[in-house]
Amino acid sequence: MSDTVAAVFDAFPPGLQPGLRALRALILSVAADTPEVGRVTEELRWGQPAYLTPETGSGSTLRLGVPKSGGFALFVHCQSSLMEEFCALAGPDWPVEGKRAILFDDPARLADPALRLLIRRALTYHTKWR
């Protein structure tokens, strides 16, 4: 993690940092388990930690942040079909913000397999067009 990204994580509210760091670890774990993703870079986009696939171009950007409604969130590109696909797969029990974010108030939700599938789908989003 770069010093710049680490500073953003350190600036998140202390009570949310463990969940955001666990979500970061989940993204990196899914990427490592998905060979077609290639190297994932961690950068800042809109002041938030963002995860990109620059070598393969396979993925849509994932971002981590704190929504106005509270808790922490995983953001996806709002013009993608990712949230629609996730909601169809995971069901109505997940709190979402439109087409752009999954909201968390409990880090235990990170263990749900549907979340891992969403992350894999985001990291390989552009491969369906190749």
C-alpha positions as CSV (number, residue, x, y, z in Angstrom):
1,M,0.0,0.0,0.0
2,S,1.4,3.4,-0.9
3,D,1.8,6.1,1.7
4,T,-0.9,8.1,0.0
5,V,-3.4,5.3,0.1
6,A,-2.4,4.4,3.7
7,A,-3.0,8.0,4.8
8,V,-6.6,7.8,3.4
9,F,-7.2,4.5,5.3
10,D,-5.7,6.1,8.5
11,A,-8.1,9.1,8.0
12,F,-11.2,6.9,7.9
13,P,-13.2,6.9,11.2
14,P,-11.4,4.5,13.5
15,G,-14.6,2.3,14.0
16,L,-14.8,1.8,10.2
17,Q,-11.1,1.1,9.5
18,P,-11.2,-2.7,10.3
19,G,-14.1,-3.2,7.9
20,L,-12.6,-1.2,5.1
21,R,-9.2,-2.9,5.6
22,A,-11.0,-6.3,5.5
23,L,-12.8,-5.3,2.3
24,R,-9.5,-4.3,0.8
25,A,-8.0,-7.7,1.7
26,L,-11.0,-9.4,0.2
27,I,-10.6,-7.5,-3.1
28,L,-6.9,-8.4,-3.3
29,S,-7.6,-12.1,-2.4
30,V,-10.2,-12.4,-5.1
31,A,-7.8,-10.8,-7.6
32,A,-5.0,-13.2,-6.6
33,D,-7.4,-16.2,-7.1
34,T,-8.5,-15.0,-10.6
35,P,-5.6,-15.3,-13.0
36,E,-7.2,-13.4,-15.8
37,V,-7.2,-10.3,-13.7
38,G,-3.5,-9.9,-13.7
39,R,-1.9,-7.3,-11.4
40,V,-4.2,-5.1,-9.4
41,T,-3.1,-1.6,-8.6
42,E,-4.3,0.4,-5.7
43,E,-4.7,4.1,-6.3
44,L,-6.8,7.0,-5.3
45,R,-9.9,7.9,-7.3
46,W,-12.1,10.7,-6.1
47,G,-10.1,10.6,-2.9
48,Q,-11.0,7.0,-2.2
49,P,-8.9,3.8,-2.4
50,A,-9.5,2.3,-5.9
51,Y,-8.6,-1.0,-7.4
52,L,-7.8,-1.3,-11.1
53,T,-6.5,-3.9,-13.6
54,P,-4.1,-1.8,-15.7
55,E,-2.2,-4.7,-17.3
56,T,-5.2,-6.7,-18.6
57,G,-7.9,-4.1,-18.7
58,S,-10.2,-6.8,-17.5
59,G,-11.9,-5.0,-14.7
60,S,-14.2,-2.1,-13.8
61,T,-12.8,0.1,-11.0
62,L,-13.8,-0.8,-7.4
63,R,-13.6,1.9,-4.7
64,L,-13.9,1.9,-0.9
65,G,-15.3,4.7,1.1
66,V,-17.7,6.0,3.7
67,P,-21.1,7.0,2.3
68,K,-23.1,9.9,3.7
69,S,-25.6,7.4,5.2
70,G,-22.9,5.9,7.5
71,G,-21.0,2.7,7.7
72,F,-18.7,1.8,4.9
73,A,-19.2,0.9,1.2
74,L,-17.9,-0.8,-1.8
75,F,-18.5,1.4,-4.9
76,V,-18.7,0.2,-8.5
77,H,-19.1,2.1,-11.7
78,C,-22.7,3.3,-11.7
79,Q,-23.1,2.9,-15.5
80,S,-22.2,-0.8,-15.3
81,S,-24.6,-3.7,-14.7
82,L,-22.6,-4.8,-11.6
83,M,-25.1,-3.8,-9.0
84,E,-28.1,-5.1,-10.9
85,E,-26.3,-8.5,-11.3
86,F,-25.4,-8.5,-7.6
87,C,-28.9,-7.7,-6.4
88,A,-30.3,-10.5,-8.6
89,L,-27.8,-12.9,-7.2
90,A,-27.7,-11.9,-3.6
91,G,-31.3,-11.0,-3.0
92,P,-33.0,-8.1,-1.3
93,D,-31.3,-8.5,2.1
94,W,-28.3,-6.4,1.0
95,P,-28.4,-2.6,1.6
96,V,-27.4,-0.9,-1.6
97,E,-27.2,2.7,-2.8
98,G,-28.7,2.7,-6.3
99,K,-26.4,1.3,-9.0
100,R,-23.2,2.4,-7.3
101,A,-22.6,0.9,-3.8
102,I,-23.1,-1.9,-1.4
103,L,-23.4,-0.5,2.1
104,F,-22.0,-2.2,5.2
105,D,-22.5,-1.6,8.9
106,D,-21.2,-5.0,10.0
107,P,-17.9,-6.4,8.8
108,A,-19.3,-9.9,9.3
109,R,-21.2,-9.5,6.0
110,L,-17.9,-9.6,4.2
111,A,-17.9,-13.4,4.5
112,D,-21.0,-13.8,2.3
113,P,-20.0,-15.7,-0.9
114,A,-22.2,-13.3,-3.0
115,L,-19.8,-10.5,-2.3
116,R,-16.8,-12.5,-3.5
117,L,-18.7,-13.1,-6.7
118,L,-19.4,-9.4,-7.2
119,I,-15.8,-8.6,-6.7
120,R,-14.7,-11.3,-9.2
121,R,-17.3,-10.0,-11.7
122,A,-16.1,-6.4,-11.3
123,L,-12.5,-7.5,-11.8
124,T,-13.4,-9.3,-15.0
125,Y,-16.2,-7.0,-16.2
126,H,-14.6,-6.2,-19.5
127,T,-13.6,-9.8,-20.4
128,K,-17.1,-10.6,-21.7
129,W,-16.5,-8.2,-24.6
130,R,-13.3,-9.8,-25.8
